[in-house]
């Protein structure tokens, strides 16, 4: 094998190896669930309760909002709705195994939005929830 062919083949293997390391992490960044898109009417958002039949955590995207709302159905049947906006520098937070994380500066929040690690010092914004018929109502 000539030197030029050797270098080309080696570079191709390196790129293939790098791609095999990077692609799974990129796939992990994609939402694992669908986002429920809706509108705000009279300072309220309606979310069908049947969305929580299979997944207890749902992302809600109200029209005109810059950030999604994470809605978690707890084991006791109550719901918690949190704005996915970090209280430190207004960056988007992501759902993690045990709560939420801001990838911009490393702030971590528990499943109820309380700060576990700074630099954020305030909890995530929480919205009041109630149930009406077969809908969860989030009061904005």
Residue pairs with C-beta under 8 A, 6 or more apart in sequence:
1 9
31 59
33 55
33 57
33 58
33 59
34 59
35 59
35 60
35 61
35 68
36 47
36 51
36 58
36 59
36 60
36 61
37 61
37 63
38 45
38 46
38 47
38 60
38 61
38 62
38 63
39 45
39 62
39 63
40 62
40 63
40 64
40 65
40 140
43 139
43 140
44 137
44 138
44 139
44 140
45 60
45 62
45 69
45 137
45 138
45 140
46 132
46 135
46 136
46 137
47 58
47 60
47 71
47 135
47 136
47 137
47 138
48 134
48 135
48 136
49 131
49 134
49 135
49 136
50 134
51 58
52 58
52 71
52 73
52 136
56 72
56 73
56 74
57 70
57 71
57 72
57 73
57 95
58 70
58 71
59 68
59 69
59 70
59 71
59 84
59 95
60 68
60 69
60 70
60 71
60 81
60 138
61 68
61 69
62 69
62 140
66 85
67 83
67 84
67 85
67 92
68 84
68 92
69 81
69 82
69 83
69 84
69 127
69 138
70 81
70 82
70 84
70 95
70 100
71 79
71 80
71 81
71 82
71 129
71 136
71 138
72 79
72 80
72 81
72 82
72 111
73 79
74 80
78 129
79 129
79 136
80 111
80 112
80 113
80 126
80 129
81 126
81 127
81 128
81 129
81 138
82 100
82 112
82 113
82 124
82 125
82 126
82 127
83 124
83 125
83 126
83 127
84 92
84 93
84 94
84 100
84 124
85 91
85 92
85 93
85 124
85 125
86 92
86 93
86 102
86 104
86 105
86 107
86 120
86 124
87 107
87 115
87 120
87 121
87 122
87 123
87 124
87 125
88 102
88 105
88 107
88 118
88 119
88 120
88 121
89 102
89 104
89 105
91 102
91 103
91 104
91 105
92 102
93 100
93 101
93 102
93 107
93 109
93 124
94 100
94 101
94 102
94 103
96 108
98 110
98 111
99 108
99 109
99 110
99 111
99 113
99 116
100 108
100 109
100 111
100 113
100 124
101 107
101 108
101 109
102 108
102 120
105 119
105 120
106 117
106 119
107 115
107 117
107 118
107 119
107 120
108 115
108 116
108 117
109 115
109 116
109 120
109 123
109 124
110 116
112 123
112 126
113 123
113 124
113 125
113 126
114 123
115 121
115 122
115 123
127 138
127 139
127 140
128 138
128 139
129 136
129 137
129 138
129 139
130 136
130 137
130 139
131 137
